[in-house]
Amino acid sequence: MYTVVLKNLLVLSVGESSTVLFSCINMLELVSALVSGPLVAKAFMLGLDLGEVGLRLPFMIASGFAAVALALCFGTYAALNT
């Protein structure tokens, strides 16, 4: 649900070149799914080997991915507005 809302907000801010924007968004979604799926599965297997404490490992890695994405978004926004 949130991805549809965010895509619509991006289209409103971009204007005419929305097809290029959608192509970029879809490529990023594809690459992130291809990379994050195996990494999170491997982290879950490692977490199972570590025991009870390690069960949090996939969630910590996912939050790390989110933090990197947030930093990239804010960095891009700051670079474009200076």
Rosetta silent file (secondary structure, phi, psi, omega in degrees, C-alpha in Angstrom):
SEQUENCE: MYTVVLKNLLVLSVGESSTVLFSCINMLELVSALVSGPLVAKAFMLGLDLGEVGLRLPFMIASGFAAVALALCFGTYAALNT
SCORE:     score description
SCORE:     0.000 S_00000001
   1 L     0.000  -43.999 -177.225    0.000    0.000    0.000 S_00000001
   2 H   -68.539  -32.100 -179.223    2.737    2.444    0.915 S_00000001
   3 H   -65.653  -35.189  178.584    4.681    1.819   -2.262 S_00000001
   4 H   -66.249  -43.183  179.660    1.715    2.915   -4.385 S_00000001
   5 H   -64.607  -44.069 -179.910    1.348    6.126   -2.387 S_00000001
   6 H   -66.351  -38.661  176.491    5.064    6.864   -2.563 S_00000001
   7 H   -62.421  -41.302  179.418    5.174    6.170   -6.312 S_00000001
   8 H   -65.924  -38.405  176.807    2.286    8.581   -6.857 S_00000001
   9 H   -65.518  -38.462  177.381    4.008   11.272   -4.802 S_00000001
  10 H   -65.748  -39.974  178.910    7.188   10.798   -6.816 S_00000001
  11 H   -63.751  -39.339  177.948    5.271   11.067  -10.093 S_00000001
  12 H   -63.798  -34.974 -178.415    3.713   14.324   -8.919 S_00000001
  13 H   -81.676  -24.487 -177.445    7.123   15.747   -8.120 S_00000001
  14 H   -85.388  -47.266  179.078    8.816   14.562  -11.339 S_00000001
  15 L    94.223 -119.472 -170.141    6.235   15.543  -13.909 S_00000001
  16 L   -68.557  -36.832 -173.981    6.830   14.596  -17.551 S_00000001
  17 L   -89.990   45.652 -177.753    9.534   11.948  -17.197 S_00000001
  18 H   -72.680  -25.304  178.375    7.446    9.606  -15.053 S_00000001
  19 H   -67.664  -37.894  176.309    8.138    6.618  -17.319 S_00000001
  20 H   -65.854  -39.747  178.814   11.853    6.886  -16.584 S_00000001
  21 H   -62.033  -46.327  179.630   11.023    7.179  -12.883 S_00000001
  22 H   -64.492  -36.242  176.518    8.876    4.037  -12.933 S_00000001
  23 H   -63.426  -43.955  178.765   11.607    2.154  -14.779 S_00000001
  24 H   -64.788  -43.217  179.344   14.161    3.170  -12.161 S_00000001
  25 H   -62.305  -44.974 -179.438   11.838    2.276   -9.281 S_00000001
  26 H   -66.169  -37.309  176.574   11.068   -1.141  -10.739 S_00000001
  27 H   -65.124  -41.818  178.112   14.760   -1.865  -11.350 S_00000001
  28 H   -64.237  -39.882  178.152   15.597   -0.896   -7.756 S_00000001
  29 H   -64.270  -40.752  179.893   12.801   -3.109   -6.436 S_00000001
  30 H   -65.553  -47.456 -179.117   14.038   -6.034   -8.519 S_00000001
  31 H   -64.868  -40.948 -179.908   17.666   -5.652   -7.483 S_00000001
  32 H   -66.071  -36.458  177.441   16.752   -5.222   -3.820 S_00000001
  33 H   -68.320  -38.601  179.448   14.604   -8.373   -3.899 S_00000001
  34 H   -68.195  -32.860 -177.995   17.387  -10.342   -5.584 S_00000001
  35 H   -86.758  -45.191 -172.271   19.968   -9.198   -3.044 S_00000001
  36 H   -74.111  -31.586 -178.782   17.984   -9.068    0.181 S_00000001
  37 H   -57.624  -58.140  178.762   16.208  -12.421   -0.142 S_00000001
  38 H   -64.148  -34.890  179.855   19.283  -14.658    0.036 S_00000001
  39 H   -66.035  -42.954  179.630   21.006  -12.401    2.587 S_00000001
  40 H   -68.997  -36.887  176.560   18.079  -12.467    4.995 S_00000001
  41 H   -63.427  -42.604  178.145   17.708  -16.244    4.532 S_00000001
  42 H   -65.240  -39.707  177.943   21.409  -16.723    5.304 S_00000001
  43 H   -65.098  -36.107  177.982   21.095  -14.442    8.343 S_00000001
  44 H   -66.847  -41.241  177.749   18.127  -16.477    9.567 S_00000001
  45 H   -64.038  -41.152  177.174   20.109  -19.713    9.211 S_00000001
  46 H   -65.130  -39.963  177.494   23.010  -18.140   11.098 S_00000001
  47 H   -63.199  -37.708  176.610   20.604  -16.884   13.747 S_00000001
  48 H   -65.319  -36.305  177.506   19.205  -20.381   14.208 S_00000001
  49 H   -68.563  -33.452 -178.554   22.735  -21.681   14.708 S_00000001
  50 H   -76.377  -22.216  179.495   23.477  -18.985   17.312 S_00000001
  51 L   104.123 -153.031 -172.701   20.406  -19.806   19.372 S_00000001
  52 L   -63.126  -39.769 -179.696   17.860  -17.557   21.030 S_00000001
  53 H   -67.513  -35.304 -176.895   19.897  -14.358   20.814 S_00000001
  54 H   -74.751  -10.134  179.384   20.620  -14.921   17.123 S_00000001
  55 H   -66.221  -19.032  178.032   16.944  -15.047   16.172 S_00000001
  56 H   -83.208   -9.313 -174.006   16.990  -11.242   16.057 S_00000001
  57 H   -57.728  -46.963  179.216   19.772  -11.194   13.475 S_00000001
  58 H   -61.778  -34.727  179.687   17.587  -11.048   10.315 S_00000001
  59 H   -71.191  -34.944  176.592   15.586   -8.176   11.761 S_00000001
  60 H   -67.916  -38.979  177.972   18.739   -6.282   12.647 S_00000001
  61 H   -67.339  -40.814  178.010   20.070   -6.763    9.125 S_00000001
  62 H   -63.826  -38.850  177.379   16.751   -5.613    7.635 S_00000001
  63 H   -68.885  -31.164  174.550   16.821   -2.501    9.818 S_00000001
  64 H   -65.348  -41.714  175.408   20.386   -1.888    8.652 S_00000001
  65 H   -60.245  -42.073 -179.915   19.203   -2.055    5.035 S_00000001
  66 H   -65.497  -38.493  179.000   16.440    0.423    5.871 S_00000001
  67 H   -66.034  -39.542  177.136   18.928    2.767    7.546 S_00000001
  68 H   -64.679  -43.090  178.624   21.195    2.680    4.484 S_00000001
  69 H   -63.089  -40.508  178.577   18.225    3.398    2.203 S_00000001
  70 H   -64.716  -42.083  178.171   17.150    6.285    4.429 S_00000001
  71 H   -64.063  -39.952  177.186   20.662    7.731    4.404 S_00000001
  72 H   -64.512  -40.769  179.196   20.804    7.472    0.603 S_00000001
  73 H   -64.221  -46.945 -179.749   17.439    9.209    0.265 S_00000001
  74 H   -68.911  -35.377  177.027   18.385   12.059    2.578 S_00000001
  75 H   -65.041  -41.628  178.009   21.827   12.365    1.003 S_00000001
  76 H   -66.213  -41.988  179.411   20.316   12.581   -2.474 S_00000001
  77 H   -62.712  -43.333  179.583   17.739   15.092   -1.289 S_00000001
  78 H   -67.032  -37.349 -179.846   20.414   17.243    0.350 S_00000001
  79 H   -69.023  -35.540 -179.997   22.640   17.075   -2.714 S_00000001
  80 H   -76.026  -24.681 -176.849   19.814   18.124   -5.034 S_00000001
  81 L  -100.097   12.872  176.774   18.709   21.024   -2.863 S_00000001
  82 L  -107.508    0.000    0.000   22.081   22.685   -2.396 S_00000001
